[in-house]
Amino acid sequence: MKAVIQSKLSAVIDSPKDVTRIVRLEPQIMPRGLSRTEAATYIGVSPSKFDELRKDGRVGPARLIDGRKVWDVRELDLAFEAFPLESDDTAEDWSVAV
């Protein structure tokens, strides 16, 4: 596999040591706190819908970090799990979503 990576990256990498360094990079870390737009994306809604969910209490308040509002992914998970499941009657009725 290292040879395949080396051949594909040989044009941009000076030595095999560079390939090893790239392969050993840490996986991306999922942040615990999300901004408003990230939180909206995380639960699958637009930022304006996220604001509506906050106003009606279905999504909890943000935590403040030096004045910056940050939503905890664990609390977002709980809020998301509290949303109702669609019933079998409405599963095929797309007009319900409109």
C-alpha positions in Angstrom: 0.0 0.0 0.0 2.9 2.3 0.8 4.2 1.9 -2.7 0.8 2.8 -4.2 0.6 5.9 -2.1 4.2 6.8 -3.0 3.5 6.4 -6.7 0.4 8.5 -6.6 2.0 11.2 -4.5 5.5 11.2 -5.9 4.9 14.4 -7.9 4.2 16.4 -4.7 6.2 14.5 -2.1 10.0 14.7 -1.9 10.8 11.6 0.1 9.2 8.4 1.5 9.4 9.9 5.0 6.8 12.5 3.8 4.4 9.7 2.8 4.8 8.0 6.2 4.1 11.3 8.0 0.9 11.8 5.9 -0.4 8.3 6.5 0.2 8.6 10.3 -1.8 11.8 10.7 -4.4 11.8 13.5 -8.0 11.2 12.4 -10.1 14.4 12.5 -11.5 15.1 15.9 -15.3 15.8 16.2 -15.8 18.9 18.2 -18.0 18.7 21.3 -19.3 22.2 20.9 -20.9 23.5 17.7 -21.7 27.0 16.5 -25.3 27.8 15.6 -24.9 26.9 11.9 -22.9 23.8 12.7 -25.6 22.7 15.2 -28.3 23.2 12.7 -26.4 21.2 10.1 -25.7 18.5 12.7 -29.4 17.9 13.4 -30.3 18.3 9.7 -32.1 21.6 9.6 -31.5 25.1 8.3 -30.2 27.8 10.7 -33.6 29.5 10.6 -35.4 26.3 11.5 -32.8 25.8 14.3 -33.8 29.2 15.6 -37.5 28.2 15.6 -36.7 25.0 17.5 -34.8 27.1 20.1 -37.6 29.6 20.5 -40.2 26.9 21.1 -37.9 24.9 23.5 -37.3 21.8 21.4 -33.6 22.6 21.3 -32.0 23.8 24.5 -29.9 26.9 25.1 -26.3 27.3 24.2 -23.4 27.2 26.5 -21.4 30.3 26.7 -17.6 30.2 26.3 -16.3 33.8 26.8 -19.5 35.2 25.2 -19.5 32.7 22.3 -22.6 30.6 22.0 -21.8 26.9 21.6 -24.2 23.9 21.5 -23.2 20.7 23.1 -23.5 17.7 20.7 -24.6 15.5 23.5 -27.5 17.8 24.3 -28.3 18.1 20.6 -28.5 14.3 20.4 -31.0 14.2 23.3 -33.1 17.0 21.6 -33.0 15.1 18.3 -34.0 11.8 20.0 -37.0 13.6 21.5 -38.4 14.5 18.1 -41.4 12.2 17.2 -41.0 9.5 14.6 -43.3 9.6 11.6 -46.3 7.3 11.8 -46.9 4.6 9.3 -49.9 6.6 8.1 -47.8 9.6 7.1 -44.7 7.8 5.9 -45.7 7.8 2.2 -47.6 11.1 2.3 -45.1 13.8 1.2 -47.7 16.5 1.5 -47.3 16.3 5.3 -43.7 17.6 4.9 -44.8 20.5 2.8 
